[in-house]
Amino acid sequence: MIQRRLMDGLRTLVEANEKEKDDRGTLYTPLEILRQPATWQKTYQICNERRPELCQFLHGVGVGEELMHRPTVYLVGAGTSDYVGRALTPLLRRFWRCEVQAVPSTDLLTNLEDLVFDDRPYLWISFSRSGDSSEGLAVLESAIERYPKVRHLIVTCNKHGRMAAICEKTPQRAFVLALDDTANDRGLAMTSSFTNMVIAGHCLAHIFSPGDYSDTFAVLQQAGEGFLERAEEVATAIAQEEFFRACFVGSGVLQAVARESALKLLELTAGKITTLSESTLGLRHGPMSALDENTVFVSFLSHDLRRRKYELDLIEEIRRKRLVKLLVAIAPEPTRQLEGLADYALSLNTPDLADAYRAPLDVMLAQLLGLFSSLRLGLQPDCPSPNGAISRVVSHVNIY
């Protein structure tokens, strides 16, 4: 029965009756994956509507001002929210012309004094689906209390979260950008919340020239609808294979996509499928030894032709050495270079889209692969951790 339903696909899971979805743990996750391109429009609209306020706040902390007055920007989050920041770092650095760095909130909690100078201005952009995680709250409260030169911009999918409430008490030092509730995933694994926070980050990068992003956003939304359908077909086929390991690689921004992809598959299968992620060139420096005949290997190919040469060389080497069970490549456009190399070659059909904007598209393959693999393994995708090892919100951490 599960085999047949997997072949039926995503819409069948979404359109099942409520009891069946409740029994199988598919009340939320399939719909949250399916509706992503539609929810991006609401995020884009919210960012546009709040642009005057955002511009005023950002100018006030030095973004867009003279070089000497610009802050150091930290992109803060944990897990998937950290990968949001990693996917946005190059874009924000390029358009804001600030020092921009993704710093996990977990590192800030344990090593705050090593990472912040008392006498320097900072802007921390914190990404959080729930706004209620223990580490994120503790770091925010500590920074507000101890570091008056740090300003805070919270991008959250939950306007009622505690992080938003804290920041609303200090409006002169903090700004809350709350996304629509449809981006606040109810399933354990962050899917639409990841892609919507990345879209919000795109809008922030272009906040002083929003017209420069409008065409790119239109391409993203249109490509998202088409790629979701193609990725579903491939994910369905792969999920029915007997594999127990997956490796995701990419260069630059696409390494952040690889990290998030590895986490999605790991979470949704409760670790029954082990995953790793690495940069394209970094894989040869040790991690390649983990590849075996039970591994699905996924490579995200860059829009940049020079980077792509390195990526194709790696794929060719893995194919020649017969290191993996299946080899999957995602490319900006169809390319003959993958013929005979990849078992599955997926195209985004976005030949002119820079890597910096691609994360919301590429990650959908792993979301779908995680969903269908979770069902094949007899798990419940909405809550795939039967022993309670992980939960939707990390809120039980002791703070010292």
N, C-alpha and C positions, 0 to 999 in steps of 0.2 A: 504493500500500500504506500509506504513512504517512497519507494522507488518511482511509482507512478506519479505521485504528487510532485516529486522533484522535477520530473519531466514537464509537468503542467506549468511550473514556474511561479514567478513572483506574484502575478495578478491573481492567480488561483488561491494562493495563500492569503492575500489581502481580502478577497471576496468570499472566503469561507464564512460559515455562520459563527456567531460569537462563542458558542460552546466548544466547537471544534478548535477555534483559535486559542481559547483558554486552556483546553486540555493539552494542546501541543506547544504552548508557550510562544504563540505567534500573534498575540494581540497587537503588538507595537512594532517590532523590528522590521518586518516586511514592508509595512506602510511607511515607516520612517526612511527606509532606503528608497522606496519607489517615488515618494513625493519630493525628493530633494530639489530637482530643478525648479519646481513650482515654488518651493519655500524660499529659494534664493531671491526671487523677485521681491518678496516682502522685506528681506534683509536689505536689499539694495534701496528700496523705498524708504525704510526707516533711516538709513544712513544719509540719504539725500535730504530728508525732512529735517534732520538734526545737524546738518552741515554748518549752518551759521553758528550754532552753539559750540560745535566741535572746533571750528576754526578759531573762535574767540579763546577757548580754553587752551588750544595748542599754541597759539601765538603767545598767550600768557606764560607758558612754560618755556618758550624760546624756540619752538619748532617753527621753521620758516623765517626766523629772525637772523640777524648778523651771526656769522659763524662762531664768534667768541661767546655768544649767548645761548647757543644751542645745547640742549641737555644730552647726556648719555641715555640711550633708550634701552631698557630691559624688557624683553617679552617673556612674561612669567606664566607658568602653568605646570601641571604635573601630568604625566602620561600623555594621553591624546591632546590635552590642552597645551602641553609643552611642544608637541609636534605641530600644532597650529602656529606657534611662534617661530619654529624652525622653518616652516614653509613660507613664512612672510619676511624673514630677516633680510634677504637680498633686495626685495622690492622696497621695503621701507627705507633701507639704507640709501638706495639709489635716488628715491624721490624726495626724501626729507634731508638728505645729505648730513645725517647725524651718525655717530657711532651707535650701531644697533646690534644687540646680542640677545640670543635666547638663553635665559637662565632658569632652570627648573626651580619651582617654588620649594621643592624638597631640599635643594642645595642651599637656598637662601635661609631656610629654617635652621639648618645645622651649621652653616658657615657664613652667616650674615656679615660679620665683621671683616671677613676676607674679601668680600665682594662689593662693599659700599664704602666710599670715602665721605667723611662728615661734611667736607667743605665744597663738594661738587654737586651741581644740579643734575637730577635724574628725572626721567619720566618712566614709570613702570606701567606697561600695558598688561594687565592680568586677564587671561582668558579662562573662563570657567563656565561649564554647562550649568551646574546647580548653584554655584556661589556659596556652597555650604561645606566644602571640604575642610578638614581639620587644618591641614598644612597651609592652605591658601589663606584661611582666616587668621591664623596665628602670624603668618608673615606680614599680612596687611596691617594688622593691629600693631605689631612691633615696629614696622616702618613708620607708621603715622605717629607713634609715640616718640621714637628715638631719632628719626631723620627728617627734620623739617624741610630740607631741600629736595626731598623726593615728592614728586607729584604722581597722582595715580589716575589711570584711565582703565575702568573695568568694562570688559566686553563679556557679557553673560547672557545665557539663554533663560535666566530666571530672575525676573524683576523683583520677586519677593524674597530672594536669597539674602543671607546675612551679610555677604560682601557688599551688596548694593545698599543695605541698610547702614552699614558702617560708613560708607563713603558719602551717603546723603547727609550725615551729621557734620561733615567737613567739606562743604561745597567749594570753599576757596582752594582746597588742595586736591580735590578728587572730582571725577566726572564718571557717570554711569551710562554706558551705552547698552541698553537692554534690548535684545532681539525679540522677535515674536515668539509666542508660546509654542508654535508649531516646530520651532527649532530645539525645544527643550525635550529631548528624547526621553521616553519613559522606559525603553529597554535598557538593559545593563550597558551594552556597548554603545559608545558614542558614534553615531553615523551622520545624521543630518546636522547635529550640533557641530561636528568637526567642519563639515563643508560650509555651513553658514557662517561660522566664526572666521574661516578663511576668506569668504566673500566680504565680510565686514572689514577684515584687514586690508583687502584690496581697496575698498572704498576709503579707508583711512590713508593709505599711501597716496591716493589721488585727491585727497580732501581739498587741496587748494586749486585743483584743476579737474573737476569732476567730469567734464566733457571728454577728457582723454581716456576715461575708463568706460564710457557708455557703450562704445562699439565692442570693446573687449567683453563686457558683460553679456551683451546680446549673443556673441559667439559662444561664450561659455554655456549659457542657458540652452541654446539650440543644440549644441554638441552634447550636452548632458542627457537630453531626451534620447538621442540616437545611440549614444555610447552605452547607456543603461541597458538598452535592449540587446545590443551585441554582447556586452559583458555578461548578461544573464545567461545567454546561450552557452558561452564558453564555461562560465562558472558551474552551470548545471552539469555539463559533461565531465569536468574535472572532479567535481564533488563525488561522483559515482565511482571514481577510481580508488583503488586501495593505495593510499599514500599516507605517510605518518610524519612528514616533515615538509616544510616549505621555506624557501629562501627568496628574499626580495632585495633587489639592488637598484640603485640609481645614482646619478651624479648631481651635485649641487642641491637645488630645491627638491629634486626627485629622490634624493636620499631621505629627506623628511617624509616623503610619500611612502618610501620603502619601510621606514620605521613604523608609521601608522598602519600600513598594510599588514605587517607582521604581527602587530599588537591585536588588530581586529580578528585575524584568523585564530590567534592563540586564545583570546578571550572567549570567542563564540564557540570554541570547541573544548573549553575547560582544560586546555593544555594537552588534550589527547593527540592533537597535531602540534608538534613543536615547531617553532619558527625562529628564524634569524634574519637580520637585515644588515646591510653593509653598503658602503660606497662601491661603485663599479670597480675601481682600481684597488680598493682596500680588500676585496674578497680574496685575492691571491695571497695575501699576507697572513695566512693562517686559517681564516674561516672556511676556505674552500674545502678543507679536510673534512668538514661535516656533511658535505654533499654525498648522497648515495642513491641506490636504485629505488628508494622509497620517497625521493624528494621531488617536489614540484618547484621549479626554478622560474622566477618572474623577473624580467628585466624591463625597466622603464627607459625607453630610448629618448634621448634629448632632441630638441629642435635644432640645436647647434651641431653642425656637421662635423666639426673637429671632435667634440665630445662623443658623438655617435660612433666614430671610428674605434675609439677605445671600447665602447659598449658592444659593438659587433665583434670585435676581436675576442672579447670574453665569451660571448655566446658561441662563437665558432670553436673556441678551445673546449668549452664544456661539452659541446656536441661531439667533437673529435675524440675526447677522452671517455665519452659515454658515462658521465658522472651522475646523471639524474634520470628520473622516470619520465618527466614531462618538462618541456621547455616552452615558456610563454613569453611573448614580447608585446609590449604596448608602445606604439609609435604614433607620432603626430599625424602621419599620413601613410597610405599603403606604400610599401616599398618592396621591390624585388630582392633586395639584399637579404631578406629573411627567408626566402624560398629555400627549402631544404635544411634550414637551420632550426626554425621554431616549429614545434608541434601545433601551436596556436599563435597566430599573429593578429593582434587587434589594432585597429586604427581609430584614433580619436576624430579623424576627418577635420583636423584643425591645423593645416600646414603653416599658417602664419601666426599661430599662438605661441608666445614665448613660454619657456619652462616655468617662469615665475608665476604664471597664472593657472597652471594645469592641475594643481593638487585636488581641487574638487572633482575633477573628472577621473583621474587615474585611480584614486582610492576606491572607487565604486566596485572595481573587480574584486578586491579583497573583502569588501563588505558582503557582496553576494556569495563569494566562495565560503566565507565564514558562516553565513546563514544556511546555505544548503549542506555544508559539511556538518554543521551542528545537528540538523535534522537527520542526516544519514547515520550519525553516531547515537541517535536516540536521545539527544539533549533537547532542552527547551531554549530556543534562542533568546527569548526575553530575559531569562534568568538561567544562563547556562552553567553556573557554578554550583553543582548539587551539594557540595560539602561546605558551601559558604566561604570559600577561600577568598573570593573577591565580592564586592557589592557595588551597586550603582553609584553610591557616594561614599568616599573614604572619609568617615567621620568619627572613627573610634581610636584615632592616634593620640597617645598621651603627649602633651606639649610640655617641654621643660625650658 
